[in-house]
Amino acid sequence: MAVSVLIVEDDRNIAELLQMYLEKEGYAVTTANDGGQGLSKFRAIKPDLVLLDVMMPVMDGWSVCKAIRAESTTPVIMLTAKGETDDKVAGLKSGADDYITKPFEMKEVLARIEAVLRRSSGVTTEKKSRRLVFDKLVIDMDAFELTVDGKKIDTPPKEMELLFYLASSPNRVYTRNQLLDEVWGFDYFGDSRTVDVHVKRLREKLEDVSESWCLKTVWGVGYKFEVTEK
């Protein structure tokens, strides 16, 4: 059963972005647009974790967190634009389990959710495999190791992440912009040629290793990790 997350955030753009990324990771997500609605939905659905903004109409995040703590030990992560130490202390004193300051990267949010859930009462996330195995190729993201034809190859983190992302969905074509969004992050403003450079470097490591897979350019579209059925 999917882990349920309640997002209480009055900025609809942020709420939608969080929902999109969390659902992609397999979480069941419910959203609320103000503190009062958030508390009502919390009581109705009893989520496994709450992402809670501080500055909201009806009830602020601190008040919502205190109300949740009065009746539940459900993990709460505060989301706020305020970064001062006093605000963090206030959030933690109200019963929050963690505190993330905006603007944030989604990778940080996901990592903190997993960490908080691990610390809580036995709730665990259903994580996708972080180790992919193909003919003469092992992509191990837990150990951050790339093994090619039995040999470990020194590979920079972004190359590893790009290869893992492509190989996680064999034969699916991704545009450069999609890869920039997913591997470099939604707030990355670099040139799309960055993807080309990383693919070129990966090909230098993987060239002629196996006939059953390859990094293929789909002209006019992007790239895919092509696997040949045998």
Protein Blocks (a to p, Z undefined) as FASTA:
>chain_A
ZZddddddfblklmmmmmmmmmmnopacdddfbfklmmmmmmmnopabdcddfbdghiaf
klmmmmmmmmoccdcddddfbfbfklmmmmmmnopabdcdddddfklmmmmmmmmmmmmg
oiacddddfbdcdehiacdfklopaceehiacdddfklmmmmmmmmmmghiacdfklmmm
mmnopkbcbdfklmmmmmmmmmmmmgokbfkbccdddehilccdddddZZ
